[in-house]
Amino acid sequence: MTMTARARPSKAAPAAPSVALVALVLVGLTAGCGGAIVHTRADASSLIPHVSAVLALPPRLGFGRTGDQRRVARRTGDTVIQASGGHAILGDELPSVDPELIADGLRALGEDPEQILTFSVIGARSERVERSGVGGVQAVRRFADYVVRLDVRRADRPDLLGSIETFATAFADAPDVDSAGRPVGLQQAIDQAVRQALTSFAPHLIPAAGAALPTVVEVPIRTEGSAISGALAAVDKLRKLQVLYPELAADDLASLASSKARFLIINPGRLAALGLAPGDLVNGMGGQSLGGRAALARTLARGDTPAMTIDRNGGRLLIGQTLIARAR
């Protein structure tokens, strides 16, 4: 493995928490993040001559409850989708994420595993206490330091092509995202690792500015086909949505949970040109499933738009292929 020119000198790594802490104190931020360290095989480019998509495997964390880990996985998937311009596949789209079965699962989706990279995130957390005193008054601040490693492989091979290491620190009780929607702490480190991995191993997938994909809330797949129905099913969906999307308004999540829609539009992105707006509830048309949010993004990345029904203010709009063709 070799270190790229962007990597920090190894002797500086232990000092990163102190540097981040100084930044916190000086500028009043709630989170700090160090630079990325990139390790890559010298022959990596020859092993991946053309990358068509990235498979985001569920992050493995050495801390947190099940709900916390699912939320991190959701946010990481969203980052991979947006950062790759929609050329993304999520682990929950495959029958299994067992390394020996991934290639077969990708083929079942119509993808070529030889052209797909897997991103696998491992995260660790440690806590520390900083005490400071002025005029006999002592202040105690608790921080959480996060170290993230993202391993890159080709989907049909176990060999490691490279890895990205990032670091971030935040107040111990800080949320996953701040009031402006920016990632904090662990998610900040993961997002940096994902973007650096794309820059290092698949830069051609990074979209041009202004080509934003829609940002959506997705009904958890595990809630579909459940034995419960009616009001109980809506309550079940709402609880799971609140775990995955705690930053969103309860009313928005409740409207999605009580509907039969697959997605709630947060930001329509490029779909705004077709009339979609924030708050729209979106589903497939004519019994056709839109799949998950990554499947929708891949369709848009190919330049296509599926036929959809949009529920808005008690009314329903239809976007069919003929209407889409005219809109283009």
C-alpha positions as a Markdown table, in Angstrom:
| # | Residue | x | y | z |
|---|---|---|---|---|
| 1 | Met | 0.0 | 0.0 | 0.0 |
| 2 | Thr | 1.2 | 3.5 | -0.7 |
| 3 | Met | 0.1 | 6.8 | 0.7 |
| 4 | Thr | -1.0 | 9.5 | -1.8 |
| 5 | Ala | 0.3 | 13.1 | -1.8 |
| 6 | Arg | -2.8 | 14.2 | 0.0 |
| 7 | Ala | -2.1 | 12.1 | 3.1 |
| 8 | Arg | -1.1 | 13.6 | 6.3 |
| 9 | Pro | 2.4 | 12.7 | 7.7 |
| 10 | Ser | 2.0 | 9.8 | 10.0 |
| 11 | Lys | 3.7 | 11.6 | 12.9 |
| 12 | Ala | 0.9 | 14.2 | 12.9 |
| 13 | Ala | -1.9 | 11.7 | 13.3 |
| 14 | Pro | -1.8 | 11.4 | 17.1 |
| 15 | Ala | -2.1 | 15.2 | 17.4 |
| 16 | Ala | -5.3 | 15.4 | 15.4 |
| 17 | Pro | -7.6 | 15.4 | 18.4 |
| 18 | Ser | -5.8 | 18.4 | 20.0 |
| 19 | Val | -5.8 | 20.3 | 16.7 |
| 20 | Ala | -9.5 | 19.7 | 16.3 |
| 21 | Leu | -10.1 | 20.8 | 19.9 |
| 22 | Val | -8.2 | 24.0 | 19.3 |
| 23 | Ala | -10.4 | 24.7 | 16.4 |
| 24 | Leu | -13.5 | 24.1 | 18.5 |
| 25 | Val | -12.4 | 26.5 | 21.2 |
| 26 | Leu | -11.2 | 29.3 | 18.8 |
| 27 | Val | -14.1 | 29.4 | 16.4 |
| 28 | Gly | -16.9 | 27.9 | 18.5 |
| 29 | Leu | -17.7 | 25.0 | 16.2 |
| 30 | Thr | -19.5 | 21.9 | 17.4 |
| 31 | Ala | -17.4 | 19.6 | 15.2 |
| 32 | Gly | -13.9 | 19.3 | 13.7 |
| 33 | Cys | -12.5 | 17.0 | 11.1 |
| 34 | Gly | -9.0 | 16.2 | 10.1 |
| 35 | Gly | -7.8 | 15.5 | 6.6 |
| 36 | Ala | -8.1 | 12.2 | 4.8 |
| 37 | Ile | -5.3 | 9.6 | 4.7 |
| 38 | Val | -5.4 | 7.6 | 1.4 |
| 39 | His | -3.8 | 4.2 | 1.0 |
| 40 | Thr | -4.0 | 2.6 | -2.5 |
| 41 | Arg | -2.4 | -0.3 | -4.3 |
| 42 | Ala | 0.0 | 0.8 | -7.1 |
| 43 | Asp | -1.9 | -1.4 | -9.6 |
| 44 | Ala | -5.4 | -0.3 | -8.5 |
| 45 | Ser | -6.2 | 1.6 | -11.7 |
| 46 | Ser | -5.5 | -1.5 | -13.8 |
| 47 | Leu | -7.8 | -3.6 | -11.7 |
| 48 | Ile | -10.7 | -1.2 | -12.1 |
| 49 | Pro | -10.4 | 0.1 | -15.7 |
| 50 | His | -14.0 | 1.2 | -15.7 |
| 51 | Val | -16.2 | 1.7 | -12.6 |
| 52 | Ser | -20.0 | 1.9 | -13.4 |
| 53 | Ala | -21.3 | 2.1 | -9.8 |
| 54 | Val | -20.5 | 1.9 | -6.1 |
| 55 | Leu | -22.0 | -0.6 | -3.7 |
| 56 | Ala | -22.4 | 0.9 | -0.2 |
| 57 | Leu | -22.2 | -1.9 | 2.3 |
| 58 | Pro | -23.8 | -1.4 | 5.8 |
| 59 | Pro | -21.3 | 0.4 | 8.1 |
| 60 | Arg | -19.8 | -1.6 | 10.9 |
| 61 | Leu | -19.7 | 0.4 | 14.1 |
| 62 | Gly | -18.1 | -0.6 | 17.4 |
| 63 | Phe | -20.7 | 1.4 | 19.4 |
| 64 | Gly | -24.3 | 2.6 | 19.3 |
| 65 | Arg | -27.7 | 0.9 | 19.5 |
| 66 | Thr | -29.4 | -0.9 | 16.6 |
| 67 | Gly | -31.4 | 2.2 | 15.7 |
| 68 | Asp | -28.3 | 4.4 | 15.7 |
| 69 | Gln | -26.5 | 2.0 | 13.3 |
| 70 | Arg | -29.5 | 1.9 | 11.0 |
| 71 | Arg | -29.6 | 5.7 | 10.9 |
| 72 | Val | -25.9 | 5.9 | 10.1 |
| 73 | Ala | -26.4 | 3.3 | 7.3 |
| 74 | Arg | -29.2 | 5.4 | 5.9 |
| 75 | Arg | -27.2 | 8.6 | 5.9 |
| 76 | Thr | -24.2 | 6.9 | 4.5 |
| 77 | Gly | -26.3 | 5.5 | 1.7 |
| 78 | Asp | -27.7 | 8.9 | 0.9 |
| 79 | Thr | -24.1 | 10.3 | 0.8 |
| 80 | Val | -23.0 | 7.6 | -1.7 |
| 81 | Ile | -26.0 | 8.2 | -3.9 |
| 82 | Gln | -25.5 | 12.0 | -4.1 |
| 83 | Ala | -21.7 | 11.9 | -4.3 |
| 84 | Ser | -21.7 | 9.3 | -7.1 |
| 85 | Gly | -24.3 | 11.1 | -9.1 |
| 86 | Gly | -26.8 | 8.2 | -8.6 |
| 87 | His | -24.4 | 5.5 | -9.7 |
| 88 | Ala | -25.0 | 3.7 | -6.4 |
| 89 | Ile | -26.3 | 0.4 | -5.0 |
| 90 | Leu | -27.2 | -0.2 | -1.4 |
| 91 | Gly | -26.6 | -3.3 | 0.5 |
| 92 | Asp | -30.3 | -3.8 | 1.3 |
| 93 | Glu | -31.0 | -4.2 | -2.4 |
| 94 | Leu | -29.1 | -7.5 | -2.4 |
| 95 | Pro | -30.3 | -10.9 | -1.0 |
| 96 | Ser | -27.0 | -11.0 | 1.0 |
| 97 | Val | -24.0 | -8.9 | 1.7 |
| 98 | Asp | -21.9 | -12.0 | 2.3 |
| 99 | Pro | -18.7 | -11.3 | 0.2 |
| 100 | Glu | -19.1 | -14.6 | -1.6 |
| 101 | Leu | -22.7 | -13.8 | -2.7 |
| 102 | Ile | -22.4 | -10.1 | -3.6 |
| 103 | Ala | -21.4 | -10.8 | -7.2 |
| 104 | Asp | -24.4 | -13.0 | -7.8 |
| 105 | Gly | -26.7 | -10.5 | -6.2 |
| 106 | Leu | -25.4 | -7.7 | -8.4 |
| 107 | Arg | -25.9 | -9.8 | -11.5 |
| 108 | Ala | -29.5 | -10.4 | -10.4 |
| 109 | Leu | -29.9 | -6.6 | -10.5 |
| 110 | Gly | -28.5 | -6.5 | -14.0 |
| 111 | Glu | -25.2 | -5.1 | -12.9 |
| 112 | Asp | -21.6 | -6.2 | -13.8 |
| 113 | Pro | -19.7 | -6.9 | -10.6 |
| 114 | Glu | -16.4 | -6.5 | -12.4 |
| 115 | Gln | -17.2 | -2.8 | -12.9 |
| 116 | Ile | -18.5 | -2.1 | -9.4 |
| 117 | Leu | -16.6 | -1.0 | -6.3 |
| 118 | Thr | -17.7 | -1.8 | -2.7 |
| 119 | Phe | -17.3 | 0.8 | 0.0 |
| 120 | Ser | -17.2 | -0.8 | 3.5 |
| 121 | Val | -17.0 | 1.6 | 6.5 |
| 122 | Ile | -15.7 | 0.7 | 9.9 |
| 123 | Gly | -16.2 | 3.3 | 12.7 |
| 124 | Ala | -14.8 | 3.7 | 16.2 |
| 125 | Arg | -15.6 | 6.2 | 19.0 |
| 126 | Ser | -13.7 | 7.2 | 22.1 |
| 127 | Glu | -14.7 | 9.8 | 24.6 |
| 128 | Arg | -12.7 | 12.3 | 26.5 |
| 129 | Val | -13.2 | 15.1 | 29.0 |
| 130 | Glu | -11.5 | 18.6 | 28.8 |
| 131 | Arg | -11.4 | 20.8 | 31.9 |
| 132 | Ser | -10.6 | 24.5 | 31.9 |
| 133 | Gly | -10.9 | 27.1 | 34.6 |
| 134 | Val | -11.0 | 30.9 | 34.7 |
| 135 | Gly | -11.2 | 32.9 | 37.9 |
| 136 | Gly | -11.8 | 29.8 | 40.0 |
| 137 | Val | -14.7 | 28.6 | 37.9 |
| 138 | Gln | -14.0 | 25.3 | 36.2 |
| 139 | Ala | -15.8 | 24.2 | 33.0 |
| 140 | Val | -16.0 | 20.6 | 31.9 |
| 141 | Arg | -16.6 | 19.7 | 28.3 |
| 142 | Arg | -17.1 | 16.2 | 27.0 |
| 143 | Phe | -16.1 | 15.3 | 23.5 |
| 144 | Ala | -16.4 | 12.2 | 21.3 |
| 145 | Asp | -13.6 | 11.4 | 18.8 |
| 146 | Tyr | -14.4 | 9.3 | 15.8 |
| 147 | Val | -12.1 | 7.4 | 13.5 |
| 148 | Val | -13.4 | 6.0 | 10.3 |
| 149 | Arg | -11.8 | 3.6 | 7.8 |
| 150 | Leu | -13.4 | 3.0 | 4.4 |
| 151 | Asp | -12.1 | 0.0 | 2.5 |
| 152 | Val | -12.4 | -0.2 | -1.3 |
| 153 | Arg | -12.7 | -3.5 | -3.2 |
| 154 | Arg | -13.9 | -4.7 | -6.5 |
| 155 | Ala | -17.3 | -6.4 | -6.0 |
| 156 | Asp | -16.1 | -9.8 | -7.5 |
| 157 | Arg | -12.8 | -10.0 | -5.6 |
| 158 | Pro | -11.8 | -10.0 | -1.9 |
| 159 | Asp | -8.6 | -8.1 | -2.6 |
| 160 | Leu | -8.3 | -4.7 | -0.9 |
| 161 | Leu | -7.7 | -2.0 | -3.5 |
| 162 | Gly | -7.2 | 0.8 | -1.0 |
| 163 | Ser | -8.6 | 2.5 | 2.1 |
| 164 | Ile | -9.4 | 6.0 | 3.3 |
| 165 | Glu | -8.9 | 7.0 | 6.9 |
| 166 | Thr | -10.6 | 10.1 | 8.4 |
| 167 | Phe | -11.1 | 11.6 | 11.8 |
| 168 | Ala | -13.7 | 13.9 | 13.4 |
| 169 | Thr | -14.5 | 15.2 | 16.8 |
| 170 | Ala | -17.7 | 16.7 | 18.3 |
| 171 | Phe | -19.3 | 17.4 | 21.6 |
| 172 | Ala | -20.4 | 14.1 | 23.1 |
| 173 | Asp | -24.1 | 15.0 | 23.0 |
| 174 | Ala | -24.0 | 16.6 | 19.5 |
| 175 | Pro | -26.6 | 15.4 | 17.0 |
| 176 | Asp | -25.8 | 13.6 | 13.8 |
| 177 | Val | -26.4 | 16.8 | 11.8 |
| 178 | Asp | -26.5 | 20.4 | 12.9 |
| 179 | Ser | -29.4 | 22.9 | 12.5 |
| 180 | Ala | -28.2 | 23.7 | 9.0 |
| 181 | Gly | -28.3 | 20.0 | 7.9 |
| 182 | Arg | -24.5 | 19.6 | 7.9 |
| 183 | Pro | -23.0 | 16.3 | 9.1 |
| 184 | Val | -21.4 | 16.3 | 12.6 |
| 185 | Gly | -18.9 | 14.0 | 14.2 |
| 186 | Leu | -19.2 | 10.4 | 12.9 |
| 187 | Gln | -21.2 | 11.3 | 9.8 |
| 188 | Gln | -18.8 | 14.1 | 9.0 |
| 189 | Ala | -15.9 | 11.6 | 9.0 |
| 190 | Ile | -17.9 | 9.1 | 6.9 |
| 191 | Asp | -19.0 | 11.7 | 4.3 |
| 192 | Gln | -15.4 | 12.9 | 3.9 |
| 193 | Ala | -14.2 | 9.3 | 3.5 |
| 194 | Val | -16.9 | 8.6 | 0.8 |
| 195 | Arg | -16.1 | 11.7 | -1.2 |
| 196 | Gln | -12.3 | 11.0 | -0.9 |
| 197 | Ala | -12.8 | 7.4 | -2.0 |
| 198 | Leu | -14.7 | 8.5 | -5.1 |
| 199 | Thr | -12.1 | 11.1 | -5.9 |
| 200 | Ser | -9.3 | 8.5 | -5.6 |
| 201 | Phe | -10.9 | 5.5 | -7.2 |
| 202 | Ala | -13.8 | 6.6 | -9.4 |
| 203 | Pro | -13.6 | 10.4 | -10.1 |
| 204 | His | -15.6 | 10.1 | -13.3 |
| 205 | Leu | -18.7 | 9.2 | -11.2 |
| 206 | Ile | -18.6 | 12.6 | -9.4 |
| 207 | Pro | -21.5 | 14.7 | -10.8 |
| 208 | Ala | -21.0 | 18.2 | -12.2 |
| 209 | Ala | -22.3 | 21.1 | -10.2 |
| 210 | Gly | -26.0 | 21.8 | -10.6 |
| 211 | Ala | -26.9 | 18.2 | -11.4 |
| 212 | Ala | -28.4 | 17.4 | -8.0 |
| 213 | Leu | -30.5 | 14.3 | -7.6 |
| 214 | Pro | -33.7 | 14.5 | -5.6 |
| 215 | Thr | -33.5 | 14.2 | -1.8 |
| 216 | Val | -36.1 | 11.8 | -0.6 |
| 217 | Val | -37.4 | 10.0 | 2.5 |
| 218 | Glu | -37.9 | 6.3 | 1.8 |
| 219 | Val | -40.3 | 4.0 | 3.5 |
| 220 | Pro | -38.2 | 1.3 | 5.1 |
| 221 | Ile | -38.3 | -1.8 | 2.9 |
| 222 | Arg | -38.7 | -4.1 | 5.9 |
| 223 | Thr | -42.1 | -2.6 | 6.7 |
| 224 | Glu | -43.6 | -3.7 | 3.3 |
| 225 | Gly | -45.4 | -7.0 | 3.2 |
| 226 | Ser | -45.8 | -7.0 | 7.0 |
| 227 | Ala | -48.5 | -9.1 | 8.5 |
| 228 | Ile | -50.0 | -6.0 | 10.2 |
| 229 | Ser | -52.2 | -3.5 | 8.3 |
| 230 | Gly | -54.2 | -0.4 | 8.7 |
| 231 | Ala | -53.5 | 2.0 | 11.6 |
| 232 | Leu | -51.0 | -0.4 | 13.2 |
| 233 | Ala | -49.0 | -0.6 | 10.0 |
| 234 | Ala | -49.0 | 3.2 | 9.8 |
| 235 | Val | -47.8 | 3.5 | 13.4 |
| 236 | Asp | -45.1 | 0.9 | 12.7 |
| 237 | Lys | -43.8 | 2.8 | 9.7 |
| 238 | Leu | -43.9 | 6.1 | 11.6 |
| 239 | Arg | -41.8 | 4.7 | 14.4 |
| 240 | Lys | -39.2 | 3.4 | 12.0 |
| 241 | Leu | -39.1 | 6.6 | 10.0 |
| 242 | Gln | -38.6 | 8.6 | 13.1 |
| 243 | Val | -35.5 | 6.5 | 14.0 |
| 244 | Leu | -34.1 | 6.9 | 10.5 |
| 245 | Tyr | -35.0 | 10.5 | 9.9 |
| 246 | Pro | -35.0 | 12.3 | 13.4 |
| 247 | Glu | -34.1 | 15.6 | 11.8 |
| 248 | Leu | -37.4 | 15.8 | 9.8 |
| 249 | Ala | -40.7 | 17.2 | 11.0 |
| 250 | Ala | -43.1 | 14.7 | 12.6 |
| 251 | Asp | -46.0 | 15.9 | 10.4 |
| 252 | Asp | -44.1 | 15.1 | 7.2 |
| 253 | Leu | -43.1 | 11.7 | 8.4 |
| 254 | Ala | -46.7 | 11.0 | 9.6 |
| 255 | Ser | -48.1 | 11.9 | 6.1 |
| 256 | Leu | -45.7 | 9.4 | 4.5 |
| 257 | Ala | -46.4 | 6.7 | 7.1 |
| 258 | Ser | -50.2 | 7.1 | 6.6 |
| 259 | Ser | -50.0 | 6.9 | 2.8 |
| 260 | Lys | -49.2 | 4.2 | 0.4 |
| 261 | Ala | -46.4 | 6.2 | -1.2 |
| 262 | Arg | -42.8 | 5.0 | -1.5 |
| 263 | Phe | -41.1 | 8.4 | -1.1 |
| 264 | Leu | -41.5 | 11.8 | 0.3 |
| 265 | Ile | -39.8 | 14.5 | -1.6 |
| 266 | Ile | -37.5 | 16.8 | 0.5 |
| 267 | Asn | -35.8 | 18.5 | -2.4 |
| 268 | Pro | -36.8 | 17.6 | -5.9 |
| 269 | Gly | -33.4 | 18.4 | -7.5 |
| 270 | Arg | -33.5 | 17.9 | -11.2 |
| 271 | Leu | -37.1 | 16.6 | -10.9 |
| 272 | Ala | -38.3 | 20.1 | -10.2 |
| 273 | Ala | -38.3 | 20.6 | -14.0 |
| 274 | Leu | -41.1 | 18.0 | -14.2 |
| 275 | Gly | -43.2 | 19.8 | -11.6 |
| 276 | Leu | -42.2 | 17.9 | -8.4 |
| 277 | Ala | -42.0 | 19.9 | -5.2 |
| 278 | Pro | -41.0 | 19.5 | -1.6 |
| 279 | Gly | -43.7 | 17.6 | 0.3 |
| 280 | Asp | -44.9 | 15.5 | -2.6 |
| 281 | Leu | -45.7 | 11.8 | -2.0 |
| 282 | Val | -44.4 | 9.7 | -4.8 |
| 283 | Asn | -45.2 | 6.1 | -5.9 |
| 284 | Gly | -45.0 | 4.0 | -9.0 |
| 285 | Met | -47.7 | 4.1 | -11.7 |
| 286 | Gly | -49.8 | 1.2 | -12.9 |
| 287 | Gly | -48.6 | -1.2 | -10.2 |
| 288 | Gln | -45.0 | -0.7 | -11.1 |
| 289 | Ser | -42.6 | -0.4 | -8.2 |
| 290 | Leu | -40.0 | 2.4 | -8.1 |
| 291 | Gly | -37.7 | 0.2 | -6.0 |
| 292 | Gly | -35.6 | 1.9 | -3.3 |
| 293 | Arg | -34.1 | 5.4 | -3.4 |
| 294 | Ala | -30.9 | 4.0 | -4.9 |
| 295 | Ala | -32.8 | 2.3 | -7.7 |
| 296 | Leu | -34.6 | 5.6 | -8.5 |
| 297 | Ala | -31.3 | 7.4 | -8.5 |
| 298 | Arg | -29.8 | 4.9 | -10.9 |
| 299 | Thr | -32.7 | 5.4 | -13.3 |
| 300 | Leu | -32.3 | 9.1 | -13.2 |
| 301 | Ala | -28.5 | 8.7 | -13.7 |
| 302 | Arg | -29.2 | 6.9 | -16.9 |
| 303 | Gly | -31.2 | 9.8 | -18.2 |
| 304 | Asp | -34.5 | 8.1 | -17.7 |
| 305 | Thr | -37.4 | 9.0 | -15.4 |
| 306 | Pro | -39.9 | 6.3 | -14.4 |
| 307 | Ala | -43.7 | 6.8 | -14.6 |
| 308 | Met | -44.9 | 8.1 | -11.2 |
| 309 | Thr | -47.9 | 9.2 | -9.3 |
| 310 | Ile | -47.6 | 12.3 | -7.1 |
| 311 | Asp | -50.0 | 13.0 | -4.3 |
| 312 | Arg | -50.2 | 16.6 | -3.3 |
| 313 | Asn | -52.7 | 18.5 | -1.1 |
| 314 | Gly | -55.3 | 15.8 | -1.6 |
| 315 | Gly | -54.9 | 15.6 | -5.4 |
| 316 | Arg | -53.0 | 13.3 | -7.6 |
| 317 | Leu | -50.7 | 14.0 | -10.5 |
| 318 | Leu | -49.5 | 11.5 | -13.1 |
| 319 | Ile | -46.1 | 11.7 | -14.7 |
| 320 | Gly | -46.0 | 9.2 | -17.6 |
| 321 | Gln | -43.3 | 8.5 | -20.1 |
| 322 | Thr | -45.1 | 10.6 | -22.8 |
| 323 | Leu | -45.3 | 13.6 | -20.5 |
| 324 | Ile | -41.6 | 13.1 | -19.5 |
| 325 | Ala | -40.6 | 13.0 | -23.2 |
| 326 | Arg | -42.4 | 16.4 | -23.8 |
| 327 | Ala | -40.8 | 17.9 | -20.7 |
| 328 | Arg | -37.4 | 17.1 | -22.1 |
